[in-house]
Amino acid sequence: MKSKVMTFVLCGLLLFLGGCSKLSKENYDKLKIGMSYDEVVAIMGNADTCDAAMGAKNCIWGTSTKNITVKFMADNVVFFNSTGL
């Protein structure tokens, strides 16, 4: 009986965590041109990858098949797009 309860609790926790992904259409729709990097991180969480050079930064949240890409200039959003949302 105890193992069934633990299995149920574990499944519920996995469903809850899976539903908490910040990589969603709803969060993508919150992004706006001119937002600061910190504002984007507050919505999306930390990026999976970021490349920076000469005041420009390109950050990606997600994988090659499902992602949100945001380009920053002087730490402000200048362009963003999504794939697979």
Secondary structure by P-SEA (a helix, b strand, c coil): caaaaaaaaaaaaaaaaaaaccccaaaaaaccccccaaaaaaacccccbbbbcccbbbbbccccccbbbbbbccccccccccccc
